Amino acid sequence: MRPQIVAFLFFVFGGIVAPPAYAQSSSSSTIHGFVKDDTGGALPGVTVTITSPALQVGQRTTTTGADGTYRFEQLPGGMYQLKFELQGFGAYVRNDLQLAIGFTSRVDATMSVGAVQETVTVSGASPVVDLTSSGTSSNFTAQTIETVPRGRDLWAVLDMAPGASRDGAPDVGGSRMALRPDMSSYGVVAQPKLEVEGINITTGGDPQSAVYFNYFGFEEVQFKTSGTDAEVGVPGIHMVAVLKSGGNDFHGKYEGSYQGPKLQSDNLTDSLRAQGLSDTEPLRYHYDVAADLGGRIVRDKLWFYGGFSRQHRQSGLLGFVSGPGADGKYLTGDEPLAYRNGMLTQHNVKLSYQLSTGNRFIGLYQRGLKLEPQRDAGRFVPLVATRDYRDPTWVKKVEWQSTISSRALLNVVAGYGGYFADYSAVSTPVYRGADFPSQLDR
């Protein structure tokens, strides 16, 4: 056989017959532990039930092995409850276990001999600690992302992570329309690894990505700024993002915002007027709408999630004009002002199918579209010299998660993340007219 095939088979089967699997998909989490009696002896055959709103099937069950250990793999981030039960012993319940994506937590339990109806419930205990990772990471759940006042661009979430920053001025309320400045970790600009549902969206060797997102559809986003695993082959920030999923109960939301010219002040000074400028950056409108819906197609078997969002900003730009004015000359102060448009539209669909207890399939399709019909506009680039910029982006994924045994886990992902930036000379007719191609005098 070819060397590549031999290497692939060695990699796959080498992982299957390895010792107990402590690695998992970077977007999923694990809970494992040891169950003992009052004397410290291992308790085999204990029924362990895990319950969470984050689980599409509601709850999962396993039993402890001969050595008293148990394990739950492929868990989405969320709040969990563990219940330990064995005939002749009092039940033990652990509440309020907060699990972040990519988190491995150990939860041990001590069960006492007693009547079956006796239950020991532990709430408000010390938070579990991931003892398998030495990295510095920040996790942002959907609740945090949606409540912190900032623009709804995904990269605005990066600004909340300690040690992470972006070049240039801050994006206030999404006014920069997903502009993608370079990312830095503790002041060092380096190539990041940016993953959405396990798909890499990094733009070549650049320290950012041209795949645009609206974080309305994200369940959780993690930024790791140091101490990344060996699977991350670049020195920059490691981002892991997970989209929302459907469940047995239908859930959805919608929101919208609008800003008009009356909410903007004027800082046109006499020195600017002396330069032939009649206005600074007048705003016509900026609206931002989004909605999503998730639920079941077949209870405990097949679920869906879909989301939509759109942003559109139309505003002026300092010195940006639509023509030379009555005198036929530029930069004389009589030029009519032109407006610049920026639009972002996102669609995403996610399907989850529980084929059997240990086999799960996930399909994802996300499409974004960024439009700038007056690209490169400015004081010395009038409307006639701008370009029509169109940037469609995609993230596609098919994933198979299979729990072969307590010692073996198989996770297969195939997908695509990328974009096609088109810098056209002919603009959209609705903004400049059908007979208004771009031109440039040299």
Rosetta blueprint (number, residue, H / E / L):
1 M L
2 R L
3 P H
4 Q H
5 I H
6 V H
7 A H
8 F H
9 L H
10 F H
11 F H
12 V H
13 F H
14 G H
15 G H
16 I H
17 V L
18 A L
19 P L
20 P L
21 A L
22 Y L
23 A L
24 Q L
25 S L
26 S L
27 S L
28 S L
29 S E
30 T E
31 I E
32 H E
33 G E
34 F E
35 V E
36 K E
37 D E
38 D L
39 T L
40 G L
41 G L
42 A E
43 L L
44 P L
45 G L
46 V L
47 T E
48 V E
49 T E
50 I E
51 T E
52 S L
53 P L
54 A L
55 L L
56 Q L
57 V L
58 G L
59 Q E
60 R E
61 T E
62 T E
63 T E
64 T L
65 G L
66 A L
67 D L
68 G L
69 T E
70 Y E
71 R E
72 F E
73 E E
74 Q E
75 L E
76 P L
77 G L
78 G E
79 M E
80 Y E
81 Q E
82 L E
83 K E
84 F E
85 E E
86 L L
87 Q L
88 G L
89 F E
90 G L
91 A E
92 Y E
93 V E
94 R E
95 N E
96 D E
97 L E
98 Q E
99 L E
100 A L
101 I L
102 G L
103 F L
104 T E
105 S E
106 R E
107 V L
108 D L
109 A E
110 T E
111 M E
112 S L
113 V E
114 G L
115 A L
116 V L
117 Q L
118 E L
119 T E
120 V E
121 T E
122 V E
123 S L
124 G L
125 A L
126 S L
127 P L
128 V L
129 V L
130 D L
131 L L
132 T L
133 S L
134 S L
135 G L
136 T E
137 S E
138 S E
139 N E
140 F E
141 T E
142 A H
143 Q H
144 T H
145 I H
146 E H
147 T H
148 V L
149 P L
150 R L
151 G L
152 R L
153 D E
154 L H
155 W H
156 A H
157 V H
158 L H
159 D L
160 M L
161 A L
162 P L
163 G L
164 A E
165 S E
166 R E
167 D L
168 G L
169 A L
170 P L
171 D L
172 V L
173 G L
174 G L
175 S L
176 R L
177 M L
178 A L
179 L L
180 R L
181 P L
182 D L
183 M E
184 S E
185 S E
186 Y L
187 G L
188 V E
189 V E
190 A L
191 Q L
192 P L
193 K E
194 L E
195 E E
196 V E
197 E L
198 G L
199 I E
200 N E
201 I L
202 T L
203 T L
204 G L
205 G L
206 D L
207 P L
208 Q L
209 S L
210 A L
211 V L
212 Y L
213 F L
214 N E
215 Y H
216 F H
217 G H
218 F E
219 E E
220 E E
221 V E
222 Q E
223 F E
224 K E
225 T E
226 S E
227 G L
228 T L
229 D L
230 A L
231 E L
232 V L
233 G L
234 V L
235 P L
236 G L
237 I L
238 H E
239 M E
240 V E
241 A E
242 V E
243 L E
244 K L
245 S L
246 G L
247 G L
248 N L
249 D L
250 F L
251 H E
252 G E
253 K E
254 Y E
255 E E
256 G E
257 S E
258 Y E
259 Q E
260 G L
261 P H
262 K H
263 L H
264 Q L
265 S L
266 D L
267 N L
268 L L
269 T L
270 D H
271 S H
272 L H
273 R H
274 A H
275 Q L
276 G L
277 L L
278 S L
279 D L
280 T L
281 E L
282 P L
283 L E
284 R E
285 Y E
286 H E
287 Y E
288 D E
289 V E
290 A E
291 A E
292 D E
293 L E
294 G E
295 G E
296 R E
297 I E
298 V E
299 R L
300 D L
301 K L
302 L E
303 W E
304 F E
305 Y E
306 G E
307 G E
308 F E
309 S E
310 R E
311 Q E
312 H E
313 R E
314 Q E
315 S E
316 G L
317 L L
318 L L
319 G L
320 F L
321 V E
322 S L
323 G L
324 P L
325 G L
326 A L
327 D L
328 G L
329 K L
330 Y L
331 L L
332 T L
333 G L
334 D L
335 E L
336 P L
337 L E
338 A L
339 Y L
340 R E
341 N E
342 G E
343 M E
344 L E
345 T E
346 Q E
347 H E
348 N E
349 V E
350 K E
351 L E
352 S E
353 Y E
354 Q E
355 L E
356 S E
357 T L
358 G L
359 N E
360 R E
361 F E
362 I E
363 G E
364 L E
365 Y E
366 Q E
367 R E
368 G E
369 L E
370 K E
371 L E
372 E E
373 P E
374 Q E
375 R E
376 D L
377 A L
378 G E
379 R L
380 F L
381 V E
382 P L
383 L H
384 V H
385 A H
386 T L
387 R E
388 D E
389 Y E
390 R E
391 D E
392 P E
393 T E
394 W E
395 V E
396 K E
397 K E
398 V E
399 E E
400 W E
401 Q E
402 S E
403 T E
404 I E
405 S E
406 S L
407 R L
408 A E
409 L E
410 L E
411 N E
412 V E
413 V E
414 A E
415 G E
416 Y E
417 G E
418 G E
419 Y E
420 F L
421 A L
422 D E
423 Y E
424 S E
425 A L
426 V E
427 S L
428 T L
429 P H
430 V H
431 Y H
432 R H
433 G L
434 A L
435 D L
436 F L
437 P E
438 S L
439 Q L
440 L L
441 D L
442 R L
